[in-house]
Amino acid sequence: MKCFTRNIVVFSLAMFMYSRIFAQDLEARSYSVVPKGMHAAALSYTYSKGNIITDFASPIQDLDVSTSAINLGYVQTFALFNKLARIQVAMPYGFLSGTAKYHGVDTSGSRSGFLDAKVKFGMNLIGSPVLSPKEFRLFQEHTVLGVSLVLSAPIGQYYPAKLINLGTNRWGFKPEIGFSHRGGRLFYEFYTGVWFFTANNEFLQKSTLDQQPLFTLQAHVDYVFKSAVWVALNFGIARGGESSINDVLQDDEQRNWRLGGTFSMPINKHQSLKALINTGVTTRAGQNYTALTLVYQYIWF
């Protein structure tokens, strides 16, 4: 029983447990094997500073912004077509302040309010049988292949006359495929997906802002200690996503690389703590920021 409860904490879901206001997330263990009927709730705090554009298509230069966000997240796992599936929901509330330049004109301001909500549905297709908690105790994860779909809902605070906003005033969709392989205490993970966006027809009140698809790739190397503590090295790439305003291209295609790390520690069979940090390595447009996140998670059946 001790081994079982320890594994539940170790392989708990990377469930948007921290506020994610960026299109390029670095989420280790997103497709890990867990029992069906698991519930997880999390409270997190994220601090970010740098070139942080909540709407990546926004044509803003010389941005210097500090952002704090509190996020409530929830996950439930279940069986669907005899496959392990999960539904994840995140609702962040943020505080933003900073300065920027738009077409050579300086602007500054601060915001507080809700950010866009995110919902993620995922299913493991290979290597992840539907297991009861009792069956999970004896299961050893090896190679897993899964798929997911992320929905970003435009419920965040948005002022059409403002350059900098917490919400994006548009929908976002990201289909993704994920692969994970275990070798001893090491896990090797690769995810690739594409963000698609609807148009923002209220950009600066009278303009229409569109964005081309944004391709993302993640790679993670995770190490699990006997104590159930685990650490991960996270790497991410974003390509594409050039925006246009009233059909005029903005020459802001993203070609960004990010590097991060994760530390997760169980408290007991129900609770765990996690710390995450990531930063931009090379950046062409947006995402030149450093973010630190602290997460408290509670799991039950």
N, C-alpha and C positions, 0 to 999 in steps of 0.2 A: 504493500500500500504506500509506503514511503517513497519508493521509486516512482510509482505512478503519479502521485501528487507532485513530485519534483519535476517530472517530465511535462506535466500540464503547465507549470509555470515557465519552464525553459522554452517550450515550443508554443507559448501563447501567441495569439495572432498579432501581426503588425497591422493594426486596424485603424489607421488614421488616429492613433491615440494621442498624437500631438497635432497642434494646429498646422495645417498645410495650406499656406496661401500661395505656394509656388507650384508651377506645372511640373517641375522635375523633382519628384520625391525620391528619397533614398530609403527604402523600406526593406530591411533584411527580414527573412522568414515569412514573407507574405503568403507562401504556398505550403507552409509546414503542415504535417499531418497532426491532427488533433481529433478527439472523440466527437461524435455527434451529440447534440443536446447541450453543448457548452455555451455559457453566457459569459461575456466579459464587459466590464464597464471601466472607463479610465478617465482620469482628470489630468490635464497636462498644462504646462506653461512653456511658451517659446519666446525667446528674445532674439531678434534679428537686427543687424545693422549693415548698411552699405547701399548698393544700387539695387533697391528692392522695388520692383514694379508689380503691383498686385494684378494688373491687367497687362500681360506681356506685350500686347499690341500697342500700348500707349507710347506715342512718340515723344518721350521725355528724356532730356539729357542732363548730365551733371547732377544726378539725383543723389541726395544724401539723406537717408531716412532711417529712423529707429522705429521698430515695431515690437510690441508686446502682445501676445495673444493667449487667451485661456480657452481650452477646448474640452468639450464633453464628447466622449465617444462610446459607442456600444457595438458589440458583435454577437451574433448567434450563429452556431453551426447546426446543420441539419442534413438529412439525406434527400437527394433529388435524383431520380432515375438510377438509383443504387450507386450514386457517387457522392463524395463528401462536398458539401456546398456551404457557403457562408455569406451572410449579409452584414455589411458594416455601415454605420452612420456616424457622421461627425458634424458638430455644430460649434464653430469657433466665434469668440467675441474678441475684438482687437482694439488696440490703441496705437495710433500712428502719428508721427510728427516728423517734419523735415523740410528741406528746400529742394527746388528743382529749377530747370530752365527749359522753356518751351519756345522754339523758334527764336532764341536769343533773349527772351523776356523772362526775368527772374520771378519766381513765385514761391510761396511758402504756406504752410498751414498745418493743422492737426485734425485728426479724426478719431472718433470712438464709436463703436457699434458692431453689429454682426457682420461677419464675412460670409462669403458664399458657402452654403452647406455642401457636403459631399456624401454620396452614397456609392458603395462598391459592392457588386455581386461577383463572387468567384466560385469556381468549381474545379476540383482536382480530377483530371481525367485518367491518369495513369499513376500507379504506384501508391495510391492513397485510398485504401478500402474504407467503407463505412464501418466504423468501430464503435461499440459501446465502451463506456469507461472501463469495464472489466476486461474486454478484449484488447483495449489499448495498452494495458499493462505489459503484455507480452509481445507487442508489435515493435519491430525494428525498421525505421525508415531508411530507404536506400535511394532510389531514383523516382522523382515526382515530376509530372508534367501537368500544368493547370492553365486555365484561362480566366480572365476577369473582365468586367466592364465597370468603369468609373463614370459617375454622373456628377457634374458640378452644377448645382442649381443656383440661379441668380437671385438669391434672397438677401444678399449683403447690402449694406448701406451704399447708395449711389446717388450722387448729385450731378445731373447732366451738364451743369455749367462749370463744374470743377475738373481740374486736370488730374488730381490725385484722389482716388477713392478706395474704400475698403472692398466694395463689391465690383463686379465686372459688367453687370447689366447684360449678360448673355449666357447661354447654355454652353457647357463643354462636355464632351464624351471621349473616353479613352478606352478602346479595346486593347487588351494586353495578353501576351502569352508568357508563361514563366516556367523555368526549368530549375530543378534542384537535385544535386547528387551528393550523397554522403560517402566520405572516406574516413573511417575511424571516427575521430572526434571533430573532424573538419567537414563543413558543408560548403559546397560551391554552387552559387546561384546566378542565374542570368534571366533577366526579364527584358522584353522589348514591346513597345506599344506606340500608338499614334493618338495624339490629341486632335479632335475636330471641334470647331467652334462655330456657333451661329453668329450672326451679325449684331453689333450694337448700333441701333438706329438712333440713339440719343447721345452720341459722342459730341461733346461741346454743344449740346442742344439741337443743332440742326444738321450735323454730319453723320455719315454712316461709316463705321469702322468694321473692317473684315480682317480675318487672319487665315493664312494658309495652314495646312496641317503641320503639326509639330511632332517630329519623331523622337522617341526617347529610348535609351538603353541603360540598363543597370547591371552591375556585377557586384557580388558580395562574396566574401570569404569569412565564414563563421567558425569559431572554435568554442566547443562546450567543455567546461571543466567538470571534474567529478562532483564538485560541490553544487552543480547546476547553474553556476554563474556562466554566462557566455559573452563573448566579445565578437565584434564583426568589423571588418574593413569594408567600406562602401565606396563605390565608384559609379558615376553617372555621366551620360552624354546627352545633350539635346541638340537637334539639328532641324532647321527649317523655321516655320512659323512667321514668315515675313508678313507684315500688315499692310493694309491700304486704307486710305481715308478718301471717301467719295471716288473709289476706283483708282486712286493715285498711289502707287507703291511707295513705301517709306524707307526702303533700303535698310531694314532692321532685322534681317535674317539672323537667327540665333545659331551660333556654333560654340557651344559652351561645354566645359568639362568641370565636374565637381568631385570632391573627395571628402569622405566623412568617416566617422567611427561610431560604434554603438557599444554600450556596456549595459548588461541586464543582470539583475541580482534578485533572486527570490527571497521573500521575507518568511513566508510559510506556504502551506498548500493552496491558499486562496489569494495571496497578495504578492506583488512584485514591484520593484522600482527599476526605472530605465533612464539612461542619459544618452543623448545623441548630440553630435556636433558635425556640421558639414560646412564647407567653404568652397568658393570658386577657385579653380586652378587657372584656367584660361577662359576669357569671356569676350564675346563680340558685342552682344546686346542683352542687357538685363542680367539678372541672377548673379551679379558680382557682389555677393553678400556673404556674411558668416552668420550661422544660426545655431543656437544652443537650446536644447529641449530637455525638460525633466518630466517624467511620466510616473504616475501612480496607477496601478491596475489591480482590479479585484475580479476574481473568476469564481463562478459557481455553476452547479448543474441543477 
